[in-house]
């Protein structure tokens, strides 16, 4: 990016002002990113064995394709903000045994798991983006939209978590994960949740 980060601002606002964030959220802006990703030789060496193990998984090709789509469309200025405002963990050692997990600040954003030789995903979003009236009413979930956002209705289920505006969506199958991430309303919801947490400060992971 040509503009230097605003050190006085917090979180993503160091890179993008409110108008730029809103334009990106609504799909009306192509944001200039850094020319190259920030790299760390120490991290490469430390996590190389995990990465090589991931490469041997039958889901690897599909996983990298989904991650590329997610990073390109769901994270603003991904190269400029990687590591410090969002990150991907490879084979993290948590009890649910994910293949990869995307985090920002202290929050999980998106996780991919093995489902046989295929993938399943978990995305955390704002509940209000998936109700029929934009409310936090759990009985107002837009079931019809959720069913249309994936390849087959049985490919998606959901649950409620913690805070009143947290909504957990689970999607089964690479094709349905890709479909969900390319539906404009779903993509906007994923982007809005990511902006919320990238604006909270530096990445804890």
C-alpha positions as CSV (number, residue, x, y, z in Angstrom):
1,X,0.0,0.0,0.0
2,X,1.2,3.5,-0.7
3,X,-0.2,5.1,2.4
4,X,1.7,4.7,5.6
5,X,-0.2,3.2,8.5
6,X,-1.8,5.7,10.9
7,X,0.0,4.8,14.2
8,X,-2.5,6.8,16.3
9,X,-5.4,4.7,15.1
10,X,-6.4,1.3,16.5
11,X,-6.7,-1.9,14.7
12,X,-7.5,-2.0,11.0
13,X,-8.2,1.8,11.1
14,X,-4.4,2.2,10.8
15,X,-4.7,1.1,7.2
16,X,-8.3,1.9,6.2
17,X,-10.5,4.7,7.3
18,X,-14.2,4.2,8.0
19,X,-15.3,5.1,4.5
20,X,-12.8,2.7,2.9
21,X,-13.9,-0.1,5.2
22,X,-17.6,0.6,4.4
23,X,-16.9,0.6,0.7
24,X,-15.1,-2.7,0.9
25,X,-17.8,-4.2,3.1
26,X,-20.4,-3.3,0.4
27,X,-18.3,-4.7,-2.4
28,X,-17.7,-1.3,-4.0
29,X,-13.9,-1.0,-3.5
30,X,-10.8,-2.7,-4.6
31,X,-8.3,-1.8,-1.8
32,X,-4.6,-1.3,-2.6
33,X,-2.7,-3.9,-0.6
34,X,1.0,-4.4,0.3
35,X,3.1,-5.6,-2.6
36,X,4.4,-8.6,-0.6
37,X,3.4,-10.6,2.4
38,X,5.4,-10.0,5.6
39,X,7.5,-13.0,6.2
40,X,9.3,-14.5,9.2
41,X,12.0,-17.1,8.6
42,X,11.8,-18.2,12.3
43,X,8.1,-18.9,11.9
44,X,8.7,-20.8,8.7
45,X,11.2,-23.1,10.4
46,X,9.1,-23.5,13.5
47,X,6.0,-24.6,11.6
48,X,7.5,-26.3,8.6
49,X,6.8,-29.8,10.0
50,X,3.1,-29.1,10.6
51,X,2.8,-27.6,7.1
52,X,4.4,-30.6,5.5
53,X,2.0,-32.8,7.4
54,X,-0.9,-30.8,6.2
55,X,0.4,-31.1,2.6
56,X,0.1,-34.8,2.8
57,X,-3.6,-34.7,3.8
58,X,-6.1,-35.7,1.0
59,X,-7.9,-32.4,1.6
60,X,-4.9,-30.2,1.0
61,X,-5.7,-29.1,-2.6
62,X,-9.3,-28.2,-1.7
63,X,-8.2,-26.6,1.6
64,X,-5.7,-24.2,-0.1
65,X,-8.3,-23.3,-2.7
66,X,-10.8,-22.4,0.0
67,X,-8.2,-20.5,2.0
68,X,-7.2,-18.5,-1.0
69,X,-10.8,-17.6,-1.7
70,X,-11.3,-16.6,1.9
71,X,-8.2,-14.5,2.2
72,X,-8.8,-12.8,-1.1
73,X,-12.5,-11.9,-0.5
74,X,-13.1,-11.9,3.3
75,X,-10.0,-10.2,4.7
76,X,-9.3,-6.5,3.8
77,X,-5.8,-5.8,2.7
78,X,-4.7,-9.3,3.7
79,X,-0.9,-9.0,2.9
80,X,-0.6,-5.7,4.8
81,X,-2.4,-7.0,7.9
82,X,-1.4,-10.7,8.1
83,X,0.1,-11.9,11.4
84,X,-0.5,-8.7,13.2
85,X,-4.3,-8.3,12.6
86,X,-5.2,-11.8,11.4
87,X,-3.5,-15.2,11.0
88,X,-3.9,-18.8,9.9
89,X,-3.0,-21.6,12.3
90,X,-1.9,-24.8,10.7
91,X,-3.0,-28.0,12.5
92,X,-3.6,-26.2,15.8
93,X,-3.5,-28.4,18.8
94,X,-7.0,-28.0,20.0
95,X,-9.5,-30.7,21.0
96,X,-11.7,-30.3,17.9
97,X,-8.7,-31.2,15.7
98,X,-9.0,-28.6,12.9
99,X,-6.8,-28.5,9.8
100,X,-6.5,-24.7,9.8
101,X,-8.1,-21.9,11.8
102,X,-8.3,-18.2,10.9
103,X,-8.2,-15.8,13.9
104,X,-8.3,-12.0,14.4
105,X,-7.7,-10.4,17.8
106,X,-8.9,-13.0,20.3
107,X,-11.7,-14.3,18.0
108,X,-11.9,-17.4,15.8
109,X,-13.2,-16.3,12.4
110,X,-13.2,-19.4,10.2
111,X,-12.1,-23.0,10.6
112,X,-11.7,-25.9,8.2
113,X,-11.9,-29.6,9.3
114,X,-11.4,-32.9,7.6
115,X,-14.7,-34.6,6.6
116,X,-13.6,-37.9,5.2
117,X,-11.5,-36.9,2.2
118,X,-13.5,-33.6,1.9
119,X,-13.8,-30.5,4.1
120,X,-16.3,-29.0,6.5
121,X,-16.1,-25.4,7.7
122,X,-17.2,-23.4,10.7
123,X,-17.7,-19.6,10.4
124,X,-18.6,-17.3,13.2
125,X,-20.7,-14.3,12.2
126,X,-23.1,-11.7,13.6
127,X,-26.5,-13.2,14.3
128,X,-28.2,-10.0,13.1
129,X,-26.9,-10.6,9.6
130,X,-28.9,-13.8,9.3
131,X,-32.3,-12.9,10.8
132,X,-35.2,-11.8,8.6
133,X,-35.5,-8.4,10.3
134,X,-31.9,-7.7,11.3
135,X,-32.7,-8.3,14.9
136,X,-31.0,-10.5,17.5
137,X,-34.1,-12.7,17.9
138,X,-33.1,-16.3,17.6
139,X,-36.5,-17.3,16.3
140,X,-36.1,-14.9,13.3
141,X,-33.4,-16.9,11.6
142,X,-33.7,-16.6,7.8
143,X,-33.8,-20.4,7.2
144,X,-34.8,-20.0,3.6
145,X,-31.8,-17.9,2.8
146,X,-29.4,-20.2,4.6
147,X,-30.7,-23.2,2.7
148,X,-30.2,-21.4,-0.6
149,X,-26.7,-20.3,0.2
150,X,-25.2,-23.9,-0.1
151,X,-25.3,-26.7,-2.6
152,X,-27.9,-28.7,-0.6
153,X,-30.0,-27.7,2.5
154,X,-28.5,-30.6,4.5
155,X,-25.0,-29.1,4.0
156,X,-25.6,-26.3,6.5
157,X,-26.5,-26.2,10.2
158,X,-26.0,-23.6,12.8
159,X,-26.0,-22.8,16.5
160,X,-25.9,-19.9,18.9
161,X,-22.8,-19.0,21.0
162,X,-22.0,-16.9,23.9
163,X,-22.8,-13.3,23.2
164,X,-26.2,-12.2,21.9
165,X,-24.9,-11.4,18.4
166,X,-22.8,-14.4,17.8
167,X,-24.0,-17.0,15.3
168,X,-22.0,-20.2,14.4
169,X,-22.5,-21.6,10.9
170,X,-21.3,-25.1,9.9
171,X,-21.0,-26.1,6.3
172,X,-20.2,-29.5,4.9
173,X,-18.4,-30.1,1.6
174,X,-16.0,-28.0,-0.4
175,X,-18.6,-27.1,-3.0
176,X,-21.0,-25.7,-0.4
177,X,-18.3,-23.9,1.4
178,X,-17.3,-22.1,-1.8
179,X,-21.0,-21.4,-2.6
180,X,-21.5,-19.8,0.8
181,X,-18.5,-17.6,0.5
182,X,-19.6,-16.3,-2.9
183,X,-23.2,-15.5,-2.1
184,X,-23.3,-11.6,-1.7
185,X,-25.3,-11.5,1.5
186,X,-23.2,-14.2,3.2
187,X,-20.0,-12.7,2.0
188,X,-21.0,-9.3,3.4
189,X,-21.8,-10.9,6.7
190,X,-18.5,-12.7,6.9
191,X,-16.7,-9.4,6.0
192,X,-18.7,-7.4,8.7
193,X,-17.7,-9.9,11.4
194,X,-14.1,-9.8,10.3
195,X,-14.0,-6.0,10.3
196,X,-15.4,-6.0,13.9
197,X,-12.6,-8.1,15.2
198,X,-9.7,-6.8,13.1
199,X,-10.7,-3.3,14.4
200,X,-10.3,-4.4,18.1
201,X,-6.5,-4.4,18.0
202,X,-3.5,-6.5,17.2
203,X,-3.8,-10.3,16.7
204,X,-3.4,-12.3,19.9
205,X,-2.1,-15.3,17.9
